[in-house]
Amino acid sequence: MSAHTHSKTWLEPLLHDPAFQRSVVHHRILPARSAQYAPFPPDLHPALVEALQRRGIQALYTHQAAAVSAALQGRHVLLVTPTASGKTLAYNLPVLHTLLHDPNARALYIYPTKALAQDQRMAFQHLAEGLPVAPRVAVYDGDTPAAARREIRASAQVVMTNPDMLHTGILPHHTKWLSFWTNLRYIILDEVHHYRGVFGSHLANVLRRCHRIAQFYGCRPQFLCGSATIANPREFVERLIDAPVHLVDENGAPSGERHFFFINPPMVNEELNMRRSALLEGRRVAGAFIARGAQTIIFTRARLNTEVLLTYLRNDAPALGVATHAVRGYRGGYLARERRDIERGLREGRVRAVVSTNALELGIDIGALQACVIVGYPGTIASTWQQAGRVGRRGAPSAVALVASSAPLDQFLVQHPEWFFDASPEHARINPDNLPILIDHLRCAAFELPFRPGETFGSLPAEMVQVLLDFLVEEGALHKAADTYYWSAPEYPSEQVSLRTLTPYRILIVEQPGGTTIGEVDRFAVHQMCFPGAIYLHEGRQYRITALDWEQGRAEAVATEVEYYTRPITKTTVTPQNVLAHEGRHALGEVEVIRRATGYKQIRFFTHEVLGQHSLTLPESRLHTTAYWACLPASFAPQRRDYGPNWETQRRKARRRDGFRCQMCGVSEDELGRELDVHHKRPFREFEYDPTDPTRADRYLLANALDNLISLCPTCHRRAEPSYISETALGLQGVAHALEHVAPLFLMCDPADIGVTTDINNAFTQRPTIFVYEYAEGGIGFAEQLFALHTRIWDTVGALIRDCPCRHGCPSCVGPHPESEHNAKQAALMVWAALQNEESQ
């Protein structure tokens, strides 16, 4: 059956089906492209050329040939091309070429997941079939049997692993890998765009440790890296591996015609701009694809949604013309044999539809599917293209449907598709020199090898290395003798260092009964995720936090099933400590963030109905990090109203009576960095004070009586008087909400990596201010990127608010907002316009 005929049999009718088209807001056809070929590099080993020709491969794609040639010339190579473009072959050919010339050579492949490493091992072995000598390739991870590990260390020529195993299971035991390290020629880093933020900053230091050990054994391995499209690939990878790279980014692989649909679920409440659930809309779209015979993959963002949608589609299966058992789920938590059976079923065509988390986003071989439904924007453009790349792999026409949720970024993208289809704006950021991360890996490095005089650590100069090592001597972790630093502490350092958190500040979440650790969070995030009473969500599973021990760094959790999630009520104060850069109303600097939790809400899934509210007392958390902030002109700062001649005296008395603490949340003026507000319990306006009218000139006395006054912080003041929130405060909150959701479009970060807060009159700036701070102690580089791109980012914020179809402001643009006499959307646009004026402050 020809590709054109195939398209007619299932895709063409949908293009003219009003029921399918009703929610399509953008349809783009990405035309088929023919392959661009180049001859095999002339110095490629003849046995490899013969093996490829036996498989019907008479030439390489142009990007493969360019990458292989650069690798054979000894360069570090970065290959940036779409999913399914043959990056794996571009890694494997140089490695096999080297092994054919030198059987003692070794190669280390690093993959983000264990499943991908297993899949790529089979691909490597398949390619090596028919060579004069079959290379010995093995996966070395936490699932590798102890009996097999010694043999792998001694004889495997190619070892495939993941960052965590490299960190804890290989580097600390390098003396057991003598043959491997002595002959290490290649380190292959696949899917490098996954190594960003805290995780990537850790991995960069793991690779610094790799460099040290390799240099100790007398070798300098060559890096071969692959990435999805990002805005700064060369800069990012060079920071990751501490070396210049040769970039290959012109794709020569063929692709079939692809129809890309942006789908916005229909309105269910136009006044509130509420739309149908993306999950239900995804069910409808997937059903349309499946019913027309297309083998379909459906991606969701959480395990829970995967199982819910799987249930729906299995119920629909008979009406869609497929067997119930032909619709499968795929996510973390499934047994390995179940996952392998599903993958095989997809390749063989027995499985007609699979509902998956992003576990199938990476390059595991699942054959050539025809349709993909993405339920909710995956969080990055790179991930979206990777999920879309799972279909249409053999040149046949395919379809991809991105079903938007009500989240602001989803709504922005479906209204502005050019952001998605044009060059990626996402910048991957890491900071290997983040102090807590760096200190952790210096501990690990010193355990692995003593530090000699004048030694550097990656790009970190010897002088700085010595300062940090001297700190570790004072801490008792190291011993210094003859200017050499030796590990002296009793513990095994790498086991104490998680690659996904800043470990000195973590809380372990332990399931009860049993005592199994199910997760960990930075201490600063405890107020968000694992306070007593919180519902902790871990890959779709629900746990109730029953106890929290700060000193032991431990939270106890019990598995549960409830219909709600929890959201904390917190007070966050940001105080700039040092301004690093300044431009008009925008600044970058070091800040202290103080967070205090006062309560939490129980919110029903899907409807977001508040089911209950509870008080909460936790110690405050302090974080020293970097932030970007933007200020309104001084004219927007709150103006003091005339509350009568005794107002300042009564304010001082009320604050003193209340111990200079907010009477709702308990925050002190010292913690707040400013004086508390003093609120009239009975509104001042009701007393009808008028200094010009003798009959009403003394009414301020009753209004300002101490029993009518209460000290409140600004956040609690807004809660106590929501109907009279100022237009500036309302607009500031709305703009901050939009900024919080737009920022990840540029930062390639998880929304949980940054925090956004507002202050109607910040003590440092003396103006209404929006802060975006990093949750990583010391910062990773997100705030720096926001400052660098602030003009583009604020343009995007304005477009998100302005182009939203709501009239008064809604959760898809300015977020939930208190009742007010002001229009929340217009207030946000007023504040946004004021922020565009770049006059110097």
N, C-alpha and C positions, 0 to 999 in steps of 0.2 A: 504494500500500500504506500503510495507516495505521500510525502509530507503534506502536500497541498490537499490531497484527498482526505488525509487524516484530519486536517484542520476543518474541512467541511463536515466531517461526520460528528464532531462534538463541539467545536468552538464556534463555528459560524452561526448556528442557530441562536446561541446566547447573545451574539452581537445585535440581534434583532428581536430579542425577547423583552417586552416592556417590563415584565415582572423582575427580571434580572437587572435591567438597566435603571430601575427606579432610584437606586441609591448610588449609582456610579456618578461621581462628581468629576472624575478625570480619567480618560482612557488614552494611554499612549502606546503606540506600536513601535517596539524596538526592532528594526528590520534585521533580517538574517544577514550575517556577514560571512564571507568565505574565508577560508584559512589562508594565512600568509606563511609560506614555507621558506626554509633556508637549508642548505646542505649540512650534513654532519660536519662538525669541526674536523679538519684534516688530521689532527693529532689524536682524535678519539680512538681508543683501542679497537683494532679490527674485530675482535671477538664480540664486542658490544654492538658494533655496526651490523654484523651478521645476525646476531640475536634479534635485533630490532627489525631487520628486513624479513626474517622468518615470520615475524608477527604482522607483516604487512605495512610496517612503518618505513617508508622510503626516504623520509626527510623529517626534520624537526620543525615545529612552529618557530617563527622568528625569535620570539622571546626566549624559548628554550635554548636555541642555538647560541644566542647572545650570552645567556646566563652560564651555559656550560663552557663556552670559550673563555669567559672571564674567570671562571673557577679554575680551569686548567692552566691559566696564566698566574695562578696563585693569589688572586684578589679575593677580598671579602665581598660577597655578592648579596644584594637585596633585590628580590624579584617581587614586584607589585603588579599583580594581574587579577582578574576576577576569579571567583570560584569555578572549578571544573575547567581551568585553562591549562592544566598539565604541569603545575609547579612541582609536583612530586618527582616527575621524571627529570626535571632540571636539577634536583638535589642528588638523585640516585645515580645518574650517569657519571658525574665526577667521582663519586665515592667508589663505584664499581670499577671505573677506569683505574683508580689508584690501587685498589685491592688486586686487580689483575697484574699490575706491575710490581706490587710489593705486598705479598700476603701478610706481612707483619703489621701493616698499617691498621689503624683503628679509627672508627667514627662514632660520635655520640649524637644521637637524635633526641631532641627535647620537644615534647608535645604538651599542650595544655591539659590533656585528659588521658587517663589510662586507656579508655576505649579507643581513642584515636591512635595511640601507640600500637595497640594490638592490630588494628585495621591496617596500619601502614606497614607493619611487619609482614603481613601476608602479601601486600602489594610489592614490597621489596623482594620477597622470595620468588614471587611470580615472575618478576622482571629478570631475576638472576637465573631462572631455569634455562638450561641449555648452554650455560657458560662452561668453559673448560674445568673450572673449579667452583663449586657452590660455596659462597661465603657463609660463614657462621653468624647468624643474626639472632638476637634474643631481646626480649622485653624484660627490663629489670625495674620492678615497681613493688608496691606493698603486697601485691598478690603473688609475687614470685616465690615458689616453695623454697624453704631454707636449703633443701638438698640440692637444688639446682644453682644456687647462687655462687658457690665456689667455682663450679665449672664455667659459668658465665664470666666471672672475673678473670679466670685464667686464659680462656680460649676464644671468647666471642670477639669477632672482628667488628661487628656493628652492634651497638647497644642502644636500645630505645627506652626512654624513660620520661619522667615529668619533673617539673621544677622542685616539687616537694621531696621526691626521692633523691634527686641530685643533692639537695640541701642537707638532708638528714642521713641518707643511706650510702652515699657514694663519696662525697668530699671528705667527711670526717674519717673515713676508712681508706684513704687513698693508698696507704701502704700495702693493702691487700690487692690493689689494682696495678701493681708495678708494671707489668707488660703493657697494660692498656694506656697508662699515662705516658710511658716512655715512647709510645708509637702513635699517640693521638694526632691525627692529621686534620680532621674535620669536626666542627660542631655545627649541627643543623638546628636552626630555630624556626619551627613552623608556626604559622598563625601569630606572628609577633604583635599584631595590633591588640591581642588580648592582654599583653603584658604592659598595662598602663596603670597610672595611679600608684597606690600603695604596693600592689602586687608587683608591678613592673619595677618600682624602685627597689624592692627586695631582690628581684631577679637580677637586676644590674649588679648588685653587690655579690650575689651568688656567682655571677660570671667573673667578677673581679677575683673571687677566691679560686675559680677555675684557672684563670690566667696565672695566679701565683703558683698553684700546684703544677700546672703544665710547665712553667718556666723552671721550677725546681727539678723536674725530670728532663729538662733539656729540649722541650718542643714548644712550637708556637702554632697552635691549631688555627685553621682557616674557617671563617664563619660563612655559612650559606643560609640566608634568611628569606622567609616569604611572608607577605602581608596582604591583607585586603586594602582597598584604596582609602587613604587618609590624606589630610592636607599637608602633613610634614613628615613623610616617610623617612627621608635620608637623615634629617636632623634627629628624629626620634630614635632610629636604630643605631646611629652613631653614638648617641648618649647611652643606649642600652648596652652596647658591646665595647664601648671605649675605643673605637677604631674607625677609620674612614671606610666607607663602603662604595662599591660600584653599583649604581641604581639601574635596573632594567624595568621599565614600566610601559613599554609599548606592546600591547597584547596582539599576538598573531593567531590566537585560537579561533576556530569557527564557532558560530552560534546560530541556532534556529530563530525564526521569527518569534518574538515574545510579546504578548499582550499584557500590559500592566494596568490594572484597574485600581483606582483609589475609591474606596467605598465609605460613605458617611451614613451611618444608620439613620433612619427617618426620625423626625421630631415626634415626641410624645407629649411635650408641653412647650409650645412656642414662647410663652411668656417667660418661662424659666430657662429656655434654651436647653431642655433636657431631651436626650436622644435615647432611642432603643439600645439595649445592652449590646455591646460589641460581640459578646459571646453568642447571643441569639442570632445576630446578623451573620456571624461567621458560620453558624450552623446552616443557615439558609443558603449562603453562597457555596459552601462545601457540598451541600446536597445537590445543588445545581450542577456542579462539576462531576460529582460521582455518578449522578443519574445519567449523564451523557457518556459514560464509559471512561472518563479520564482517571487514571491512577493519581491519587491526590494525597498531598501531605498538608496537614494543618498544624501551624505553630501557635502555641499559647505562651503566656509569660510566667505561668506558675503551675506547679503540680496539681493543685486543686482544680484549676480551670481545665487542665488536660483531662482529668478524670470525669469532670462534669460534662464536657463536650463529647468525650468518648461515649458516655451513657446516652446522650441525646442521639448521636449518629447511629449507634447500634439499634436504638429503638426505631430509627428512621430507615434502617438498612433494607428491610423487605420492600418498602415503597420506592426505594432508590434502585432496586433491581440487583442488589448484591447480598451475599450471605452475611449473616451477623458476624461469623468468625473471620470474615475478610476485612473487618474494620478493627484495627488494633491501636493500642496506646503504647507510648514509648517515653520513658522518663527515668531519672535517677531513682533508685530504689527497686527497680526490676532486677531479677536475677540475671547473671551474665548469659546463661543458656536461653532465657526468654528473649533477651535483646538480640542474640545471634540469630534466633529463629525468625524474629520479625525482620531483621535486615535481609536474611536469605529469602523470606517470603516476598519482600519488596522487589528484590532483584529478579526473582522468578515470576513475579506477577500474581502470585496467590493472594497477597495482601493488596486490596484495592484502595485502602485509605488508612492512613496512620495519623493519629493525633499525638503531637510531641511537644515537649518543652524545647529549649534550645539545645538539648542533648544531641539532636540530629543536625544541628546547624553546621558543625564542623565536617571535615571531609570524609566521613565514613561512607563506604561504598554501599549505596542503596539502589543502584541502577538508574534507569532513565524514566523519571516520573513526568507526567504531563501538566499537572496543576498544583499550585501552592496557594494556600490561604493563610495569611498572617493576621492573627487576631490581636490587635493592639500593636502600636509601634514598638519594635523591640528595644528601643533605647538609643541605638546608634544607626547611622546610615550604613556603616560597614556591616553590621549584623543583619540589617534588612536585605542588603544585596547578597549576603551569604545564604540566607534562608531562601531568597528567590532563586539563587543559583542551584538549588537542589533539583530543579525541573528543567526540561528541555536540553538534556545533556548530550543527546545524539543527533542534534540538528533538526528534530521535529518541532513544529510550532508548540508553544506552551503558553500558559496563562498564570499570572500572579495577581492575587487580590489582597491589598492591604486594607483591612477593616479598621477604621479609626475608632478609638474609644472617645470618651468625653474629655480626656485629659487635654490641657491646653496645647501641649506640643503636638499631639495627634491632630487636633483641630487646625493648628497652624499649618502643618504639612499638607493636609488635604486641601486647604485653601490656597497654598503656595507650592504647588508641585515642583516648580523650578528649583527650589531649595534641595529637593531630593535628586532630581535628574541631572542637575549641573554638577560641577566639581564639588567634591565633599568639602564642607567648611570645618570638619572635625579635626582638631589638633590633639594627638595623643601626647600626654605629658607624664614625665617621671622626674623624680628628684633623688638620685642615688646618694646625694650628700645630705639628705634629711638626717638631722643629728641622731634621733632615737634609732632609726634604721641603721645608720652607719655604725654606731656604737655596737649594736647587736652583732653585726657581721664582722667587725673587728675582733670581737670576742671569739666568734666561730673560726675566723682565719688564724688567730693566735693559737687556738687549740690544734689546728691542722698543721701549722708550721710556725716556728718562732719567727718573730720579726727582727730582721738584722738592721744594723745602723744604716740610716739613709734610705731605707726602703719606702717606696711609694705604695699606694693602694689604688689601682686604676688611675684616674686622672687627678687623684688627691695628692698634693705635693708632700714630700717627706717631712717638712716642718709641721704641717697640720697633723700628719699621721703620728708624729712623736708626741704632740700635745695630747691627743686623744689616748694614746697608749699610756702616757704618764697618768692620765685620769684613771685608767683601768688598773694601774698599779696601786694608786691610792684606794681604789675600791676593793682591792684584794683579789681581783680576778687574775692579775698578771704578776710575775716576778721579774725584776730587771737585774741582769748580771752582765758585766762587760759590754754595756750598751746594747744588749740583746734582750728582747722581751719574750718570756716563756709563760705558757698557761700554767696556773697554779691552783685554780679553784677546783673543788671536788666534783661539781656538776658537769654534765655533758651539754655544752651551750646550745647546739643547733636544735635540740629537742625542746628548748625553752623559747624558740623563736618561730612564730608563725609568719608565713610569707604573706598573709592577707590582712594582718593588723599591725599596729604599733605595740608590740608585745609588753612593754613595761606598764601599760595602762589597760590591760585586758581583764575582762571578767569571763570566766568559763561558765557555760550553761550546762548543767548536769541533770540528766533525766533521773527521776525517782519513780519507783524503786529501781535499783540496778547500778546507779552511779556512772552510767555511760555519758561521756561528754558529747553533746550534740551540736555545739556551736560556741562561738566566742564573740565578744564585742569589746570595743574600746570602752574604757571607763566613762569617757565623756558621753558615749551613746547610751549608757544605762538608762538615763532619763527618758530616752525615746523608745527603747525596745524591751528592757527586762526589769522594770520596777515591779515590786510586789503587787500582784493582781493583773499584771499585763498578760495579754495573749501573745505569746512569742510564736511567730510563724517561721517555720524552717522548711523550705522547699515544699510548701503546700500543707505541711502537717501543723497541727495546732498544739501548743503547750501552754499551760497556765503557770506563771512564775509564782511560786509559793513562798520563797524565802530568798533573801539577798544578804550575803556576808561580804562587806566591803573589804575587811582586813584580809580575809582568805582569798578574795578575788573569785567568788563563787556564787552563782545563782542556781537555785533548785527549781526544776520544772517537772510538771506532771502532764502526761498526754491527756488531751481533752478534745471534745467536739462541741463547739458552740456556734451560734449564728451571728457572732459579732467579732469585731476586732477592737483593739484599744488604742486610743490616741491620748498622749499626755497633755496636760495643761502646764506649760512651762513659761518661765520668765527668763529671757536671755538679754544680757547686757554686754555690749561690745565697747571696749575702751582702747582707742589707738595708743600705742606706745612709741612708735617710731614711723615717720612718713618716709617711704623709700622712693616714691615718685609722685608727681603731681601735675595735673593738666586741667586747667579750668575748674569745673565742679567735680572732677574725678580724681581719685587718689588710690595709691597702693601702699600698704604698710604692714607693720607687725602690730598685732593686737592681742589683748587678753579678752577671752570670752568667758563670762560667768553664767552658768545655767543653774536654775533652781526650779524644781518641780513642785507644784502645789496641788495637783490632782490629776485625774484622768477621766476620759469619757469612754463608754462602751457604745460602739457604733455598728448598726446592723449592716452586714454585707449587702451589696448591690443597691439597697434603698438609701443607705447612709443616714438612716433614722437614729437619733441619739436615744439609746435605751436606758442609760443611767449615767450618773456622774458621781465620782467619789473623791474624797480628799486624800492627800498623799504627802508624806514628809520624808524627804531624802536629803542627805548632805549636798551642799552645792558642789558643782564640778567646775574646775578652772582649766582653761585650755589656752596655751600660747601658740599662736598660729599666724598665718598671713591672711589678709583680707583686701578686697577691693571695696571702695565706697563712693557714693555719689551724693552730693548735697544740693538742696534747693537754695535759692537766694535767701538772704537774711530777712527779706520782707515777708517770707512765708512762715517764719518762726511765730509761735503763738504770742498774741498780744494780750497783755494783762487787762482784765476787765476791772471796772470800778466796783469793788465790793464794799465801799465805805471806808471812812478814815481809820477804823481800828483793825482793818483786815490783816496787815502784816503782823500786828501784835497777836491777834487770835491765831494766825497760822503757826507762829512760833510756839504758842502755848499748846496747840493741838498736837504738833509734832513731838514736843517734849513729853506731853502726857502719854503719847503712844509709843514712847521709847525710840523714836526715829525709825520705826519699822512699819511697813505696810500692814494694815490690819486684816488684809485678806490672804496674802501669800507669805508675809513675814520677811520679805527682803528688806535689808537695812539701807540707809542712805550711803554708807560706806561702800556697800556692794553695788549699789545703783550708780554711784559716781555723780550724784546730783541730789538736790532736795526733793523730798516727796511732794506729791500734789496733796492738797487738802480739799476734800469734797464735801459739799453741802448735802446732807441726807435728804432734807426737804429742799428742793431747788430754790436757789436764791431769787429767781425771777418771780416766784409765787408771793414774795413779800412786797413786791411792787415798789422797791426803793427808788426814790427820785430826789436827788439833792437840791433840785430847783423848786420843789413843791414843799412848803413848810409842813403840810399835813403828813408827808411821807418821808421826810428827810432823816428821821431817826429809826426807820424800819430795819436798817442794817444791823442794829443792836440785837434784835431777835434772830435775824438770819445768821449772824456770826456767833451766836451763843455756842459754847464749847460742846454742849450735848447735841448740837446739830452738825458737828464737824467730825470728820474721820480722815486719817492719813492713809493715802493709797499711792502705790506706784503707778506710772502711766498706763501700764497694761491693765491693771485692775480698775483703774479709773475709767478706762474705755468700756470695760465690762459693766461697771456700775451705772454708766450713763450712756448707753449705746445710741439712744435716739438723738443725742446732741453731739455726736462725734463731729469734729470739724471737717470741712471739705478737704483740707490739706491732709489730715490724718487718714481719712478715707481713701483719698487718691494715692497716698504713699503706700498704704497696704496693698491696694490693687496693683500698682506698678511693681511692687516687690514680688507679688504672687506670679505675675507674668514673667518677670526676670528669672525667678527661681526655675521656671519650667523651660525657658528659652536657653538658659546658660548651657545645659548639657549638649545642645545642638552644636556648640562650638568647642566644648571642652572634652567631648568623648568620655564623659565620666558618668558614674551612677548618680542619680539625684541625691542619694544618701551621702555622697562625698562632700557636699557643700551645705552650708546653712545660710538662710537669708533672714534678716530681721530689720526692723525699722525703729527709729527713735525720733519722735516729733521735735525734740530739742536736745540733741546730743551734747553732753558736757564738754567734749573735746572740740567738736566742730562748731558748736553754738548755733546749729541750724537743723532743720529736718533732714534726716540722713537715712539712706538705705545701705546696709552692709551685706556683703556676700563673703563669708569666711569659710575657710577650709577646715574640715573635721580632723585632718591629720596634724598631729603635733608638729609644729615647725613649718608645715606647708609642703605641698608637692609641686606647685607651679600653676595651679588652677587660677588663683587670684591674679598672678602675673599675666596670664593669658587673657583674662577678662579685661584687665586694664589696657593691654595692648590692642584689643579688638573692641573697645567700648563703643566706638562710633557705630560699627556694624551691628553690634549686639543691641544697642538702644533703638536702631532703626527697626530691627526685628521685633523688639518688644512693642513698639508703636504699631507695627502692622498687625500683630496678634490681637491687640485690644481694639484697634480701629476696625478691622475687617470682620470681627466676630458679629454674627447677625443679631445678637441680643440688643435690647434698647437700654437697659438699666445696669448691665453688668451681670455676669453669671460665672459659675465655676470653670467654664472653659476659657475665660479671659482674665478677669480680675479676682476670681475665687469667691468663695462664700464670704459675705460681708454683713455687718450688723445693719439693722434697720436704721435709716437716717433720713433726714429731710433732703439730703443731697443725692444726686444721681451718681452711683458709684463709678459707672463707666466714664461719664464726663469728668468726674473728679480725677480719675486716673489719667485721662488724656491731658487735663490741665497740668498735673504734676509732670507728666512725661514731657510736655512742651517746655516747661520751665527748666528741665534738666538738659535740654538741647542747647541752651544758651551758654556758650563756653567762655563767658567773661571771666577774667582772672579774679580769684577770691582774695 
